[in-house]
Structure formats: C-alpha cells, structure tokens
Amino acid sequence: MLERLFRLSEHGTTVRTEVLAGVTTFLTMVYIVVVNPAIMGDAGMPVGAVAVATCLAAGFGCVLMGLVSNYPLALAPGMGLNAYFTYTVVKGMGVPWETALGCVFLSGLVFLLLTLVGLRQLIVQAIPRSLFAAVAGGIGLFIAFIGLKNAGVIVGNPATTVGLGDLTAPTAALSLAGLLLIAALQAWRVKGAMLIGILVTATAGWALGLAHIAPAAYSLGDLSATAFRLDVPAALNLKGSLGVTLIEIVFVFLFVDMFDNIGTLVAVTKKAGLVEPDGTIPRLNRILFADSVATMFGALAGTSTVTSYVESASGVAEGGRTGLTSVVVGVLFLCTLIVAPLAQAIPTAATAPALVLVGALMVGSLAEIDWSEPAIAIPAFLTVITIPLTYSIANGLAFGITSYAVLKLLTGKARVGDWLLFLLAGLFILRFIYLAKG
C-alpha cells in the first residue's frame, strides 16, 4: 500500500528510511509546540489551548502535504507570522485575537483561490528573489529582538531607546545559560537540540522558582478555548478606525506565507534532487493547495498561519524523498497532543533563547542577496532594518517593494512585465499617506 501511495522504489527509498527521516524532521521542529503558544499567549490566548491547536494544525498539515503532494515537506504554524499576529496585529493594532484568526483564515482562502486560478505564479514572479531573502532575514531579527526582550537582556531606555538589562537578574541569567546550551547542542549537531535546550532550561527555571508546574487533568476539550473562535465577519468589517484595514493584514499573512513556502520549497527540493532540469518543481500547485488548506484548518483550530518548515531539509539529509516522511512527522505531532497543554508551564526564560536562535537561523538567508549591487542591496537593507525597528513585517514589505520599484524606474530598468510590482508599490505609497493622515 505504501509503495502504491508514495512510489518509494521510484524515488530510491524505503519505508525504514522514510520513517527515520520523519523522526529526524520532527525532532528538529517540535520546539514549535512550546514556542508558538508562548508567543500567541502574549496576545491573550489560552496557552494550553494554543499548544493543542499547534499539534493538531501541524499534524493535519503534514499528513495532508504527504498524501496530496508526495513531498517530504513538514508544516506547522510559522515563526514570524505568529509574531506578526501577536505583536503587530493584536497588541500593536488593537485587533481582538478572534478577529485576527479570521484574517488568518481569509488569507488561507485567498491563497487557495490564487493557486486554483493560477495567479500565484504571476505574483511570485513580480517580487524579486532578493526581497524573499530580505523578509526572512528581517523576520529573523524581529524574532530575536522579541526573544532578547522577553529574556530581559534588552530593555527600554529613554535616553537611547533600548539598552542592556540586568544580566544578573534570574530570568536574564537563565536565558543566557539556555542560549549557550542550545547553541552548543546545535554546534554538536545534536538532533532535537532546540527541544532539549528548552526542557533543560525549563527544569532549571522550575528548580529556581521562576515557574511552577501545576499538573491538572486535561483533554482535547481544552482546545475549545480557541477552536472555532475565529471571527470572520469581524475581520471582513475591519475599517480604518483601527489604523489598518483587512486588506493589509491579509496581504502580509498571504505574502509572508508565500515567501516562506517558495524559499523552503526551493531549498528542500533541491537538496532532495526533486527539481526538474529546467528548475521547475513538479506538482507545485498540490504543495500550495496543501499549505493553504492547512492554514485554514489552523485558523479553525486556533493558531496562526501554517507554513512549510525549512527544517524539512534535516529529514531529506537522512534520506527522506517522499510524502511518507511528512506523514510520519504529522503522526508524531498528533501523538504530542498528550503532553501539549503542559506548554503553559514552560517559563519565559526557556522559550526566549529558542526565539533568539531561530532568528539567527533565519538571518542566514541574507547571504543569498547580492550586496554589491545597490539596486538590490538598498531595498533589501530597508526591508531588513525596518521590520524589527518598526515592529511590523508589513512596513518592511512596504519599504522593500516600494524602494525596489522606484529604483527600477530611476535606473531605466522598468519593463511592461513589471506592472504588478509597480501596482503593489503604488498601493504601499497610498498606505503610507493614509497612515500619516491617521
């Protein structure tokens, strides 16, 4: 049956290899079960319920991806998009988390429609690849900044805007110890380094009294605190009085998800040798279909945008070549439901180091940018620096796309085929004018 479903022999793999690859991928990304609830908990959402929703969304997304596309791609709520959900949309714009979940659902629906009608490729071609990398790098800095702030390493300072916190404070000291532990484990190539580091640091935090374990009976019923709580009608009625419109929020969720997917797809499929000689990725629409449906499912369960994880490359390195790898990852996430609600007992000092190091990994994408070419480097830099300093991925996208389009015009390199890029830039300029008047 597995041979018929996944064509194992055709891809030169075996059930044993695929299972080991799935376990490897799972261990490299299971930290999201702890980190995602910690971030979304800052939006006022029940941490235990978000942990259950995270496992369900990741499990569903991975199994769907494996069965529909037959690629070794694993899905889970995306880092960066969860930060945008919490710190920009909910805390920064004052949008209720139920309404924000409605926006996530709508972004998944729009992504699905764009995929079905074939417009996705047109949009992707309009955005320069350098900005894909710049957005990933900027989000990495954004996440790392949040981690350092949560750890108390970076604090507000009226004279210099930000400053160094008290590193001898218990939370800051433990966070730095956790940071060094996870970094060392990663340097030693230990599988599950992130999760091991979080658990060891959390244990130290419990021993020091920085957090307390409060065992209690729980069940999948805990999910009811977030499941089907999304408010799509409220999302559709978002007006400028909130300082933002529905279009902007959905746009960011949609485009960052698209960037994440394209970047991950290229990296993972190349490593697996699954790219055609002309550079195309077979069954690409199936991959994007699974991703968009998983995002809608995640919003229904009560978590932010679900997207493909570059950690999938770890499973590919172990020999994973088919969707069976993804199915194994999905089953393991569903098994994790048993302990998911315990995520609420994990202290901030244990999750903050993970945020910093996830950010460090994401910043690696900046190496793909040609920094010697000003027309590419300047928009990329504006994107990277604007995201963390304005606490907004939307602003980073706006600065990057607008400056890239303007430089194309000024250097005489604009083409008729760039009409969508200039349309997006024009919309962003109108957005800046609107925000200035607001």
Secondary structure, 3 states (H helix, E strand, C coil): CHHHHHCCHHHCCCHHHHHHHHHHHHHHHCCHHHHHHHHHHCCCCCHHHHHHHHHHHHHHHHHHHHHHHCCCCCEEECCCHHHHHHHHHHCCCCCCHHHHHHHHHHHHHHHHHHHHHCCHHHHHHHCCHHHHHHHHHHHHHHHHHHHHHHHCCEEEECCCEEEECCCCCHHHHHHHHHHHHHHHHHHCCCCCHHHHHHHHHHHHHHHCCCCCCCCCCCCHHHHHHCCCCCCHHHHHCCCHHHCCCHHHHHHHHHHHHHHHHHHHHHHHHHHHCCCCCCCCCCCHHHHHHHHHHHHHHHHHHCCCCEEECCCHHHHHHCCCCCHHHHHHHHHHHHHHHHCHHHHHHCCHHHHHHHHHHHHHHHHHHHHHCCCCCHHHHHHHHHHHHHHHHHCCHHHHHHHHHHHHHHHHHHCCCCCHHHHHHHHHHHHHHHHHHHHHHC
